[in-house]
Amino acid sequence: MANARDIEMKLPSLDELFSSQEERDDAKLKRIYEIPLEEIDPFPDHPYKVRDDEDMENLIESIREHGVMTPAAVRKKEDGRYELISGHRRKRACELLGIPTLRCEIMEMNREESIVMMVESNYQRSTILPSEKAFAYRMRLEAMKRMPGRPGKNMSPLGTQLRSDEQLAQEVGDSRNQIQRYIRLTELIPELLDMVDEGQIALRPAVELSYIPKLKQGEIWQRIEEEQCTPSHDQTIRMRRMAEEGKLTHEVIEAIMTEVKPNQKEKIVLRGDRFRKLFPPDLPMSKREDYIAAAMEFYGRHRQRVRERDDAR
C-alpha cells in the first residue's frame, strides 16, 4: 500500500513551475495530500463524538458521489504519523465506504494551536451535546492560557485586557458564566453526564451535582435509576450544601430524592441510543414529547385499522 511519503512525491503544478521559491513561500500555498487512513491518529482526548447517525449517512452519500470536497486538517507527529485536527467524521465516512485514504491539508502548528483549531472547526456543527461543549471549552481555555504572548493580543475595544473565558465567550456566543457552567460538567460521572446529554437533567442542576464527590454522585445516580425521577434544581442545591458540610449520607440522599415535588407528574424516561436514533437529528429536545405523542397516535390508528380488517374477514 502507498504511504504518505510516496504520495507526497507528485508533479508540481504550473503555478509552482513558473514561480520562484520566494513567491511560493509568500503565497503560502496549501499542500493537499491523500494520506492513508492507517497513518492518521485521532486527536488526543477529542471531545466531539463521531456517531453513525443520519448525519453520517448523509455525509457518506455526499462523499460517495463527490469525494471529500473539504480536506481534513492534520499535523505531522515526531514518529512520522499524522494527528487528525479536523475531519474525524470525514475519516469515519471514508472507513465505512472502504476508501483507503483521506484528502488532507498538512498544518504546521504546535499542540496549543492545534487544540484551538480542533475546537473552532466544530463550532458550526448542527448539533453539539452539552458534554462535547464541556470538554471542548475546557481544552480550548487551557490551550489559550498556555499560548505564549496570548494575553497581550486579547484587548477589548476599550484597551483593557480580556480574560481567556471572556475572549472565548465573544467567539462562541455563550456567556462567560455559561462557559464556566459547561466546564463544570466535566466533573460529573459518565452516567450523570449521559443524562445531561439526553436532556433528562438540565444544566443548572447538573452543575450543582458536579460539586458533589464522585462517590456520592454514584449514589445519586442509583437513586435516580430506582426512583425513575431526576432531582430538581432545589434538591441538587441542598445535596451540594450537605456534601460540603460532610452530611450527605445515603439516608439523606434517599430522603431528598423521594420527596414529592410540587406538581409532580408521572414520567416515562427514555434512555440510550436505542431511542435517540429514532428522533430526527434536528428535532429540539422540547419537541420530543409531541413527536412521541404523534407517533403513538399514528400507531394507534394503524392498530385500529388492523382490527377492523381482521373483524371483516
Secondary structure, DSSP 8 states (H G I E B T S, - for coil): ---HHHHH-----HHHHTS-HHHHHHHT---EEEEEGGGEE--TT--S----SHHHHHHHHHHHHH---S-EEEEE-TTS-EEEEE-HHHHHHHHHHT--EEEEEEE---HHHHHHHHHHTTTT-S---HHHHHHHHHHHHHHHHHSTTHHHH-B-TTS-B--HHHHHHHHHSS-HHHHHHHHHGGGS-HHHHHHHHTTSS-HHHHHHHHTS-HHHHHHHHHHHHHHT----HHHHHHHHHHHHTT---HHHHHHHHTS--TT--------SHHHHTTS-TT--GGGHHHHHHHHHHHHHHHHHHHHHHHHH-
